[in-house]
Amino acid sequence: MSKVVHPYAHRLGILRDWRHRWFAVGARYQEYLKADVLLREFLMKELRGMYVGGIELERNAKMLRVVIKTSRPGLIIGRSGEGSTKLRNKIAAFLTGKKLSVPEIKLDIEEIRSPESSAAIVAYMVAEGLEKRLPFRRVLKQTIEKVMANRDVKGVRIALGGMLGGGSMSRKEELKKGRIPLQTFRSDIDFAKERANLPLGVIGVKVWIYKGEVFK
């Protein structure tokens, strides 16, 4: 029987690094883990619509570093850094509200130069198109053409699942262009999931983007 493995987890320690980087023992480990899971969920809700490609967290005993990767850093930073200050205060208030320890919070915002090669941003673009009630086949075709126009991308696959086209029954649709070698460890595959919230229900979006092989 074949096993479906998460493309990111499949390459941890080979091509990918962990998204949460810290070390702790005993009760502190439990607290850090709970804080990280809740904080990631909070940030994904808070930053929805700001084209976020990834969130990474680093910790030591006194500091929490939040790295936000986005293709539109201006939306988060705001005029003269107001947005990032507000976000830092919101994170501190959120941790306090959940009765978790609040360390010194450092916020780093990194720009993604080519958003079409980031699976998380492409998945959000598809979900955004579906939420605007555009025909799903048109959204898929246009997105795949946009992604494949990028020089770094060798292959892309987008899968949708849910009440597509206002049907009375949920189904799956998929479109693929190029190669997606999921079992090759050295293949650089970016993967992301997103939800499009429609009146009939939720449509799930999955995106795989293949950017060639890494031989380093």
N, C-alpha and C positions, 0 to 999 in steps of 0.2 A: 504493500500500500504506500502510495506517495504521501509525503507530508508537505503541507504548505507552510513555508517559513517566511517570516518578515524579512524583506530584502535588506533592511538596515541592520537588524540584529544578526543576520546571517554573515555580515562582513565586519562585525565588531572585532577590533584587535588586528584586522588584516588591512582594510582600507579606512575604516571608520573609527572615531573615538567616541567615548560615552558622552551623552548629552548632559548628564549630571555628574560633576566631578568633585568628590570630597571623600573623606575617610572618617569613620566614627565607630564606636563600640557600645554595645549594651543599649540602655534607654535612650541615649543621644541619637543612636542610629535610627530608632523608631520615630523619634521626633523629627529628625531631618527628612526622613522618607515621607512622612505624612505631610510636612510643610511643602516639600517639593511637588508632590502630586497635586495638592490643593492649589498651590501657587501657579503651576502650569495651567490648570483648568481655568483659574481666574484670569490669567493673562490672555489665554486664547479667546475668552469671551470679551474681555476689555479691548483687545486689539483687533477684533474682527473688522474686516473692511480696510485695514491698513497695510495689506499685502505683506504679511509676515511670512518669511520663508523658514524660520526656525527659532527656537528659544533654547538657550543653554544656561545652566546654573553651575556656579562654582562656589565652594564654601571653605572657610577655615573657622577657627573658634570665635573670631571677632567680626568677620565680614562675609556678606553674601553678595556675589557678583552675578548680575543678570545680563546676559548677552542676547540682544534681540537683533535678528538678521531680517532686514526688510528692503524692498526695492524702492520704497518711498520714505526715506528717513525724516524728511521735512514734516510729514503728517504726525509723527510721534514726537519729534523734538519741539515743534511749535515755534512761535515767534520768540527769538532770543532765549530759547531753552525753557520756556514756560511749561510746555507739554511734558518734557522729561521730569521736571521738578514735581508736577502734579502726579505723574505716574509713580514716582518714587514714594510720595506721600500716601498714595492709594495702596501701594504694596505694604507699607508699614502699618497702615490702618487695618488692612485685611488680615495680616499676621496677628495683630493685637486682638482683633475680633475673634479669631479662632483660638485664642489663648496659647499662642506659640511665641517663643522667644524672638525678639526683633533685634538682629545684629545691625551693624552699619551696612547700609544698602548702597551698592555701586551699580550704576546703570550704564551699560555700553550699547550703543546702537551702531550696527555695522550695515553698510550698504551692499545690496546684491546687485552686481553690475549687469548681469543678463537674467532678468526675471523669467524669461521663457524656458530657461534650463533648470529652474527650481520647481520640483514637483508640487510643493505646498502652495506656491503662488498660482501655478497652472490649475490645480484642483479648485482653488478659490475662484479663479476666473470662470471655470465651467459652472460652478455652483451659482455664481453671480448671474450668469447668462440664463440659467434655469429659473432662478428667482424672478427674473424680469419677464418670465413667461415666453421666452423665445423657443422655437422648435428645437428639440434636443439633438436631432441629427445635424442640423445646421451648426449648432454650438460645437458639437464634436468635431465636425469637419474643419470648421474655421480655426478652432484651437489647435488641432493637429498640424494644420498647414503653417500656423504661426510658430509652433514649436520647432517643426522640422526646418524652417527657414534659418534657424540658428546654426552656426557653423559647428559648434561643439556637440550637437545632439546627433546620435547615430540611429536612435529608434525611440518610439513613444507608443504607449498603450493606455487608453482611457476606458474605464468600465463604469457603467451606470446601473443602478438597481433601485427599483421602486415603482410607483404609479406613473410610468412614463407616458407622456402625451395625453394625460387626463384619462387613461384607461381605467376600467373597473377592476383590473387584476394586475398585480405587480409582476414585473418581468425584468430581465437583464439585457442590456445592450452593450456591445463592446466594439471599439474601433482601434486598429493597430497600423502602424507604419514603421518600416525598418525592422531592426533586430532587437530582441529583448532576451539576452542569455541569462536567465535567473540563476542557474546553478553554477556559473563560472565565478569563482571567488574574486578574481582580479577585475571583473567587469564592474565599472562604476555606475551603479543603478541607484537613482534617487526615487523614493516612493513616498506617497502621501495619501491620506484619506480626508474627505470633507463631507459635510452634510448641507444639502440645499433644502431649506424649509419652505414647502409649498402648501397651499390651502388643503390639498387632498392628502398630504402626508409628507414624510421625509424621503428625499432621494439621496442615496449614497453615491459618492464619487470616489473612484480610486484612480491614481495616476502613477505610471511607471515611466521614468525617463532614463534612457541608456546613453552614456557619454563616452563610450569607448573603454579600452582596457588600460589598467594602470600597471606598469612594469617596474615601478620603483621598489 
